[in-house]
Amino acid sequence: MPFISEAASAIKSRFGFHNLSTSEVAPATVPSPPDLLKSVSRENSSLSLVAASAVRSIGEWEDDADASSGSMAQQQTQSFEFCEDPSFWKDHNVQVIIRIRPLSSSEISLQGHSKCVRQESCQTISWTGHPESRFTFDLVADESVSQEKLFKVAGLPMVDNCIGGYNSCMFAYGQTGSGKTHTVLGDIEGGTRRHSVNCGMTPRVFEYLFSRIQKEKEGRKDENLKFICKCSFLEIYNEQILDLLDPSSSNLQIREDVKKGVHVENLKEIKVTNARDVIQQLIQGASNRKVAATNMNCASSLSHSVFTCIIESKWESQGVTHHRFARLNLVDLAGSERQKSSGAEGERLKEATNINKSLSTLGLVIMNLVSISNGKSLHVPYRDSKLTFLLQDSLGGNSKTIIIANISPSLCCSLETLSTLKFAQRAKFIKNNAIVNEDASGDVIAMRMQIQQLKKEVSHLRNLVNGGAENLDNDTSIISCAGSPGPFKWEGLHGSFSPFVSEKRTSQKKDFKVALVGAFRREKDKDIALKALAAENQAAMQLAKQRQDEIQGLKMRLKSFYEEGEREMMSEQINVLQNKLLEALDWKLMHESDSSAVQKADVDVKAEVLHDPEISNKEPGTPWRSSINEENEFLRMQAIQNKAEIDTLHEKLGFCLEEKEKLERHANDLLTRLEEERSLRDLKKGNTAN
Ligand SMILES: Nc1ncnc2c1ncn2[C@@H]1O[C@H](COP(=O)(O)OP(=O)(O)OP(=O)(O)O)[C@@H](O)[C@H]1O
């Protein structure tokens, strides 16, 4: 599909991105933002990685530290603070950030420094077209926000969330050339932030991840804490999944099962132990992406790339082994404007539409999720595209998700910028339900001992609440409360009464009170959670039953449609009507030729009549001729009616088939959801029991 590459380069050159030939070298004085992944895939020649870094016309960008500070001063009158809210992720699971990139020199030469957006605060931005529209997001990063700053605000908490056992996902959205790859990868060739100020989120995230893992391991030596990190890198192009770490594979399939959840079958996963390993995989993936791009004649901006890292940790405490699991997805989406402005038509448009199917389904998924969060009950078409199917957890599911919507501030991109802002605003309403993915297992004796211990604790605390010092036994017990001030010794009422002992008692009593309050709070929380779970379960069961009834009814209808010959009857009816119509048309044609003969005779007769003064004064129409006309008219009407009936039946048939497909899809979704609900319920039950 060379047209796509052509269209891509046309758009790029319109916005000022000129690919240099391999012989061209970037000016040595300008720090490079090479975005290796993109640059290698944009070039079809076999560039070396080093040469590839010079592919992008880096000299024209205003992001050169000196240039940007100079020109920014001209353009940006006010700069807003860009900093994170440390408590954000406690209460939220979705964060939407707008990133404005600097103007390119081509944009400046086309439209000068005029901009289509005006930042109002660190959270609001106005689109200055007609009518002017104001948008509010979690954060707005202006041109001056550096890669490091963005990482600290968005990337660092994402890693912390993963270490805490939450799935996390970062999407970079925006039109071609708006800075998605700069944000996600940036200059990966330069290594991590120690080596390049332009390296993007991914290298920084992994550098921080491994430093945190090291710290955690050092701080929790006694728990024998272990981490395993596995990476995979894939590309979705034209609704096909390619493994960028194993170019020999192609068109991989997405599977879903209770154990593994949604996953890509046969996708290569590579164990990584440090940031260098990850960068190596990124570079390898980038070079394979180049191969894929050459084979398929595509450019990277037409495909989505998903870099995934699975972080598993395992530790032991009191004979119980804990497992934690988190999936980190870093997604660089295809350029969002492609379909509209690629200029493709006909077959090519169809192809471009297919390429963009993921993106439009993403939009639809988000729209439906927003409607659902507004109380509507809607089907979310996750399975309609590979991207949304694969990342369904990140959209409305079990994940903490960041969407970075990249925009160009130039007037040249005004409409695309508005559409990105609108997309981002809708995404703000997505509600995710992130939970800590943790499991515990251990030898039965250790678990029993823990349960025993907890039972003792509860019974002692109960007694205490009942004011029952008198109920307490004389035994001295060791009580340990999870989250309480630590294990302490219970001496019943039979201690000595020295002032020292009394003081000790008072402090013990205080400890008890604190522990008691904690234990009750925990018990209450668990009670509430249990009740909510039971209610949820009940509702889910009811829903499942309702759905099952619906499915049953629909199955019956389908059965009768297929088995009891309803379908055949309809097809037969259509055939009969079609035959009738054909007959009628034949008959009509036949009579039309007759009537033309009649008309000819009529003309002859008329001529005779004209020449015969005897009959020239009589009526012109004869009864047999008008009866033919009447019959013709009648048949014509009948034919029209028959045609209309056939059309209706066709429509009905089409509708029935569509309904059937929808219902089957719905039934499948429901079964999957039911499975998920059940496993979630079991998991929750397990957690509550622990
Ligand atoms: N915030 C920024 N600061 C400096 N330069 C930037 C910034 N954002 C983007 N750029 C530069 O803009 C150019 C285009 O960015 P990038 O390739 O990341 O766009 P993209 O959205 O990924 O495009 P595509 O959809 O075509 O892949 C690159 O040269 C990049 O270095």
The ligand as a Gaussian input file, in Angstrom:
#p B3LYP/6-31G(d) Opt

LIG

0 1
 N        7.259000      17.934000      23.219000
 C        8.131000      17.921000      22.198000
 N        9.272000      18.615000      22.304000
 C       10.154000      18.612000      21.296000
 N       10.006000      17.955000      20.138000
 C        8.890000      17.255000      19.976000
 C        7.897000      17.208000      20.988000
 N        6.904000      16.434000      20.554000
 C        7.257000      16.026000      19.333000
 N        8.452000      16.507000      18.985000
 C        9.136000      16.249000      17.732000
 O        8.142000      16.232000      16.736000
 C        8.423000      15.267000      15.755000
 C        7.196000      14.385000      15.550000
 O        6.922000      13.711000      16.745000
 P        6.556000      12.168000      16.803000
 O        7.266000      11.373000      15.797000
 O        6.695000      11.780000      18.211000
 O        5.048000      12.266000      16.366000
 P        3.997000      11.112000      16.335000
 O        2.762000      11.665000      16.907000
 O        4.532000       9.895000      16.963000
 O        3.806000      10.898000      14.783000
 P        3.270000       9.630000      13.993000
 O        1.824000       9.467000      14.302000
 O        3.501000      10.000000      12.584000
 O        4.058000       8.470000      14.390000
 C        9.642000      14.512000      16.232000
 O       10.777000      14.992000      15.588000
 C        9.729000      14.851000      17.698000
 O       11.042000      14.823000      18.161000

